[in-house]
Amino acid sequence: MFGLVIKNTGSWYTVLFDDGSTADCKIKGNFRLRGIRSTNPVAVGDHVEVADGFITEIKDRKNYIIRKSPNLSKQSHIIAANVDQAVLVVTVNYPQTSTTFIDRFLASAEAYRVPVILLFNKTDLLDADERHYQELMVNLYETVGYQCLQVSAQTGEGIDRLLPLLEGKVTVFSGNSGVGKSTLLNTLVPGINLRTAEISDAHNTGMHTTTFSEMIPLHTPHSTINQARIERSWLIDTPGIKGFGTFDMEPEEICGYFKEIFHFSKDCRFRNCTHTHEPGCAVRKALEEHYIAESRYNSYLSMLEDKEEGKYRSDVN
């Protein structure tokens, strides 16, 4: 039987079959995903074949969101597979999401052709200076070419603009711990009652409340849960992540995952320009003239440094 993996708790995988039934399945110890060294060879969103309670085969994926495993640097962790888009939930405070984290996520999504919506949450908590900073962030990423929304999951502000973007699509939600992802999903799908927690006052950091990945059918006022399944309106809830180490990227490829850097790189004097020191570098010229944001360029440099042994640290925020 073929089905869809809708939940992953580490050792068990919940599979949804075409008739609406579900089964908790395992994978055999020697099961490995072809071509990818991964800590989780089966991911939420995978289409799989099941026999006698074991997942025996994974259908080819159209894409996935992947990051370097924080504990095993030479292996990857697949966040979700076969998605139509990702919503990266970020906050300018309570806690603060760094531009480095945002840029690494965006670059990885670009590498695997996953469109991203940047969702700035907790707008209701911001003072005037923080709101101004958020507007600057929104302007930066919209100029680069990413859709941005400013919302408050707590008050419901802006949620009406998000809902139409989710209907008929498989959307993975990701972000640092504490950015309000679970509260947001509780607002979008009343009744699912995902666990939430306050952020740490001492360190302004979030606490992990989601410990496994799960697909949730988006039940809008205009559809039933079964219709949501048929229309492929799914939200994928994922555990909060602290650092985002990019995986399986060659240094010469990274430029292509930063839209504005790639745009200017076409005018560099040397085809193999790394945009770090070479003469006639159009990227560094654009940086000096403020056509490329310094934060984005620094994120690009940090990803180049990942290729050096020991450079990646799981505590990068």
BELBELGI-V543669 format. One line per field, one symbol per residue. phi: phi as a letter, one per 30 degrees, with the letter a starting at -180 (. if undefined). burial: I if it has 16 or more other ideal C-beta (glycine too) atoms within 10 Angstrom, else O. A space follows every 10 residues. Layout:
BEGIN
phi->???
burial->???
END
This chain:
BEGIN
phi->.cacdcabcj ccbdcccddj dbbdbbcdec dbddibdbdb dcbejdcbcb bhicdcacde ddaacbbddd cbdcbcbdda bhcdabccdb bdaicdcddd dedddddddd dchcdbcccd ciedcddddd ddddddddde ddddkcdbbc bbddcieidd ddeddcdibc bccblddjdj ddddddddbe jdhddbaddd ddchbdcdcc cbcaccddcd ecbddddddd dicbccdbdd bccbddbicd eddeedcced ddedddcddc dcdcicaddi ddddddddci dbddddddde dddddeddei ddbdcdc
burial->OOIIIIIIOO OOIIIIOOOO OOOOIOIOOO OOIOOOOIOI IIIIIIIIOI OOOOIOOIOO IOIIIIIIII OOIOOIIIII IIIIIIIIII IIIIIIIIII IIIIIIIIII IIOIOIIIII IIIOOIOOOI OOOIOOIIOI IOOIOIOIII IIIOOOOIOO OIOOOIOOII IIIIIIIIII IIIIIIIIIO OOOIOIOOIO OOOOIIOOII OOIIIIIIII OOIOOOOIIO OOIIIIIIOI IOIIIIIOIO OOOIIOIIOI IOIIIOOIOO OOIIIOOOOO IIIIOIIOOO OIIOOIIOII OIIIOIOOOO OIOOOIO
END
